Amino acid sequence: MPWRERRARVRDPIGSRPRTEEIAMSESVVVARPEGPARQLMLLFHGVGATAQDLVPLGKVLAAEFPEAFIVSIAAPLPSDLGGAGRQWFSIQGISEENRPERVGAALPAFVEAVARWQAEASVGTDAVALIGFSQGGIMALESTRDRPAIAGRVVSIAGRFAALPESPNLATTVHMFHGKADPVVHYGFTVEAAKHLVAIGGDVTADVMPGVGHEINAEIAELLIERLRGHLPKRVWEAAMKAAREGEGDD
């Protein structure tokens, strides 16, 4: 059974309400914590209006395949303004192509801080961190790679998109994108466009578009995700191996 990590609430100076980031930390769900040192840290980021509990089933699937992984489903820091008990990284009320980058940019520091907190908790290096986001969580994960130092070795977007395409590749991060072709919320064309763009600028990316799949994480996507995490050799690793081989030949 997943359990909720319980931490003391840190109150703001006027003592009125718990800080937003502390609420999110306490509502995040640790799905799997290995008995020994963690070899990977997998952080799951839910969509707008959802909660950390919604990605626990995916976390359990990953835990079965990666028993040495520390896996956490992260709660977004803000209450959803769509109503209900869900949460969000940024509001989608009145969202547009023009104002989306600004909203995502305003939310990004809290996202990066959440990753850093759990990385410290897991005691792993950046290359061992995988950020796995669905919908709005996928947007945040992708945006964390755009024109900034790497905070993860792998970034996964499921039914997500970039708020704005990057100008240069993040060479220390491999991006895996998954999208249902029948997605009525975020058009799969955003994934296709982003993948083509990343390839063109020299990024390391895989993209899978599934016919008949909507705005969801189904068994097919989960299986493909595991396949990509297990089987894809990062471009940076391949290039380093090729460089070492060439240098070895030169020593003969």
C-alpha positions as CSV (number, residue, x, y, z in Angstrom):
1,M,0.0,0.0,0.0
2,P,1.3,3.5,-0.8
3,W,1.6,5.7,2.2
4,R,1.4,9.4,2.7
5,E,4.6,11.0,4.0
6,R,3.7,13.0,7.1
7,R,5.8,16.0,7.8
8,A,5.3,18.9,10.2
9,R,3.7,21.9,8.5
10,V,5.9,25.0,8.2
11,R,3.8,28.0,8.8
12,D,4.4,31.4,7.2
13,P,5.6,34.4,9.2
14,I,2.0,35.6,10.1
15,G,1.1,32.1,11.2
16,S,-2.1,31.9,9.2
17,R,-1.7,29.0,6.8
18,P,0.8,26.3,5.9
19,R,3.1,27.2,3.0
20,T,1.9,26.0,-0.4
21,E,5.0,23.9,-1.0
22,E,4.7,22.2,2.4
23,I,1.1,21.2,1.7
24,A,2.3,19.7,-1.7
25,M,5.1,17.9,0.0
26,S,2.8,16.3,2.6
27,E,0.2,15.3,0.0
28,S,2.8,13.6,-2.2
29,V,2.6,9.8,-2.1
30,V,5.7,7.7,-1.7
31,V,4.8,4.7,-3.9
32,A,8.0,2.7,-3.4
33,R,11.1,3.1,-1.3
34,P,13.8,0.5,-1.7
35,E,15.3,-1.1,1.4
36,G,18.8,-0.4,0.3
37,P,20.2,2.7,-1.5
38,A,18.1,3.8,-4.4
39,R,19.5,3.4,-7.9
40,Q,16.8,5.6,-9.5
41,L,14.4,8.3,-8.5
42,M,11.1,8.4,-10.4
43,L,8.9,11.4,-9.8
44,L,5.3,11.3,-11.2
45,F,3.4,14.5,-11.9
46,H,-0.4,14.5,-12.3
47,G,-2.6,16.6,-14.6
48,V,-4.6,19.7,-13.7
49,G,-7.6,19.0,-11.4
50,A,-6.1,15.6,-10.3
51,T,-4.2,14.5,-7.2
52,A,-1.1,12.6,-6.4
53,Q,-3.2,9.5,-5.8
54,D,-4.2,9.4,-9.5
55,L,-0.8,8.3,-10.6
56,V,-0.2,5.7,-7.8
57,P,-1.3,2.8,-10.1
58,L,1.4,3.8,-12.7
59,G,3.9,4.1,-9.8
60,K,3.1,0.6,-8.7
61,V,3.6,-0.8,-12.2
62,L,7.0,1.0,-12.4
63,A,7.9,-0.3,-8.9
64,A,7.4,-3.9,-10.0
65,E,9.8,-3.4,-12.9
66,F,12.3,-1.2,-11.1
67,P,12.6,-2.6,-7.6
68,E,15.6,-0.4,-6.7
69,A,13.8,2.8,-7.7
70,F,12.5,5.4,-5.2
71,I,9.1,6.4,-6.7
72,V,7.0,9.3,-5.6
73,S,3.8,10.7,-7.0
74,I,4.1,14.5,-6.5
75,A,1.2,16.7,-5.5
76,A,1.0,20.0,-7.4
77,P,1.3,23.0,-5.1
78,L,-1.9,24.9,-5.8
79,P,-5.6,24.0,-5.3
80,S,-7.3,23.6,-8.7
81,D,-9.5,26.5,-9.7
82,L,-11.6,24.0,-11.6
83,G,-13.3,23.0,-8.4
84,G,-13.1,19.8,-6.4
85,A,-10.2,18.4,-4.4
86,G,-7.7,18.5,-7.3
87,R,-4.5,20.5,-7.6
88,Q,-2.6,22.3,-10.3
89,W,0.8,23.8,-11.2
90,F,-0.9,26.7,-13.0
91,S,-4.3,27.9,-13.9
92,I,-5.8,27.0,-17.2
93,Q,-8.6,29.5,-16.9
94,G,-8.3,31.8,-19.9
95,I,-5.2,29.9,-21.1
96,S,-3.9,30.8,-24.5
97,E,-0.8,30.2,-26.7
98,E,0.3,33.7,-25.7
99,N,0.1,33.5,-21.9
100,R,0.9,29.8,-21.4
101,P,4.7,30.3,-21.4
102,E,4.4,33.0,-18.7
103,R,2.2,30.8,-16.5
104,V,4.4,27.8,-16.8
105,G,7.5,30.0,-16.2
106,A,6.0,31.3,-13.0
107,A,5.3,27.7,-11.8
108,L,8.7,26.3,-12.7
109,P,10.7,27.4,-9.7
110,A,8.4,25.4,-7.4
111,F,8.6,22.4,-9.7
112,V,12.4,22.5,-9.8
113,E,12.5,22.8,-6.0
114,A,10.2,19.8,-5.6
115,V,12.6,17.7,-7.8
116,A,15.6,18.9,-5.8
117,R,13.9,18.0,-2.4
118,W,13.1,14.5,-3.5
119,Q,16.5,14.0,-5.1
120,A,18.2,14.9,-1.8
121,E,15.8,12.5,0.0
122,A,16.7,9.7,-2.5
123,S,20.5,10.5,-2.5
124,V,20.9,10.0,-6.3
125,G,22.6,11.9,-9.0
126,T,20.8,13.9,-11.6
127,D,21.4,11.3,-14.3
128,A,19.4,8.8,-12.1
129,V,16.3,11.0,-11.9
130,A,13.3,10.4,-14.2
131,L,10.5,13.0,-14.3
132,I,7.3,11.4,-15.6
133,G,4.4,13.8,-16.2
134,F,0.9,13.4,-17.5
135,S,-0.9,16.3,-19.2
136,Q,-0.1,19.5,-17.2
137,G,2.5,17.4,-15.3
138,G,4.0,16.6,-18.7
139,I,4.1,20.2,-19.6
140,M,6.0,21.0,-16.5
141,A,8.4,18.1,-17.0
142,L,9.2,19.2,-20.6
143,E,9.6,22.8,-19.7
144,S,12.1,21.9,-17.0
145,T,14.4,20.8,-19.9
146,R,14.0,24.0,-22.0
147,D,17.1,26.2,-22.2
148,R,18.2,25.5,-18.7
149,P,20.7,23.2,-16.8
150,A,19.4,19.6,-16.6
151,I,17.6,18.5,-13.5
152,A,17.0,14.9,-14.7
153,G,18.5,12.3,-16.9
154,R,15.1,11.3,-18.3
155,V,12.0,13.3,-18.9
156,V,8.7,11.6,-19.9
157,S,5.7,13.5,-21.2
158,I,2.4,11.6,-21.5
159,A,-0.3,13.6,-23.3
160,G,1.7,16.8,-22.7
161,R,3.5,19.5,-24.7
162,F,6.0,22.3,-24.5
163,A,4.7,25.7,-23.7
164,A,7.3,27.0,-26.1
165,L,9.8,24.9,-28.1
166,P,13.4,25.1,-26.9
167,E,16.0,27.0,-28.8
168,S,18.8,24.6,-28.0
169,P,18.9,20.9,-26.9
170,N,19.4,19.8,-23.3
171,L,22.2,17.3,-24.0
172,A,22.2,15.8,-20.5
173,T,18.5,14.8,-20.7
174,T,16.7,12.2,-22.8
175,V,13.1,13.0,-23.6
176,H,10.4,10.4,-24.1
177,M,7.1,11.5,-25.4
178,F,3.8,9.5,-25.6
179,H,0.5,10.7,-27.0
180,G,-2.8,9.2,-27.9
181,K,-3.9,10.1,-31.4
182,A,-7.5,10.4,-30.2
183,D,-6.6,12.8,-27.4
184,P,-9.3,15.4,-27.3
185,V,-7.6,17.6,-24.7
186,V,-4.0,18.1,-25.9
187,H,-3.6,17.4,-29.7
188,Y,-1.0,14.8,-30.5
189,G,0.4,17.1,-33.1
190,F,2.2,19.0,-30.3
191,T,4.2,15.8,-29.6
192,V,5.0,15.2,-33.3
193,E,6.1,18.8,-33.7
194,A,8.2,18.8,-30.6
195,A,9.9,15.5,-31.5
196,K,10.8,16.8,-35.0
197,H,12.1,20.0,-33.5
198,L,14.3,18.3,-30.9
199,V,15.8,16.0,-33.5
200,A,16.5,19.0,-35.8
201,I,18.4,20.8,-33.0
202,G,20.3,17.7,-31.9
203,G,18.3,16.6,-28.9
204,D,17.8,13.0,-27.6
205,V,14.2,12.1,-28.0
206,T,11.8,9.3,-28.6
207,A,8.1,9.8,-29.6
208,D,5.3,7.3,-29.7
209,V,1.8,8.2,-31.0
210,M,-0.9,5.5,-30.3
211,P,-4.0,5.3,-32.6
212,G,-7.3,5.1,-30.7
213,V,-5.8,6.3,-27.4
214,G,-7.3,9.3,-25.7
215,H,-6.2,11.6,-22.9
216,E,-5.1,8.8,-20.7
217,I,-2.5,6.4,-19.4
218,N,-3.4,2.9,-20.5
219,A,-1.6,-0.4,-20.4
220,E,-0.1,0.1,-23.8
221,I,1.5,3.4,-22.7
222,A,2.8,1.9,-19.5
223,E,4.4,-1.0,-21.4
224,L,6.0,1.4,-23.9
225,L,7.2,3.6,-21.0
226,I,9.0,0.7,-19.4
227,E,10.4,-0.4,-22.7
228,R,11.9,3.1,-23.3
229,L,13.3,3.4,-19.8
230,R,14.9,0.0,-20.0
231,G,15.9,-0.2,-23.7
232,H,16.8,3.3,-24.9
233,L,20.5,4.0,-24.8
234,P,20.8,7.8,-24.2
235,K,22.5,9.6,-27.0
236,R,25.1,11.1,-24.6
237,V,26.1,7.6,-23.5
238,W,26.4,6.4,-27.1
239,E,28.4,9.4,-28.2
240,A,30.8,9.0,-25.2
241,A,31.3,5.3,-26.1
242,M,32.0,6.2,-29.7
243,K,34.5,8.9,-28.7
244,A,36.3,6.5,-26.3
245,A,36.5,3.9,-29.1
246,R,38.0,6.4,-31.5
247,E,40.5,7.5,-29.0
248,G,41.4,3.9,-28.3
249,E,42.0,3.2,-31.9
250,G,44.3,6.2,-32.1
251,D,46.5,4.8,-29.3
252,D,47.2,1.6,-31.3
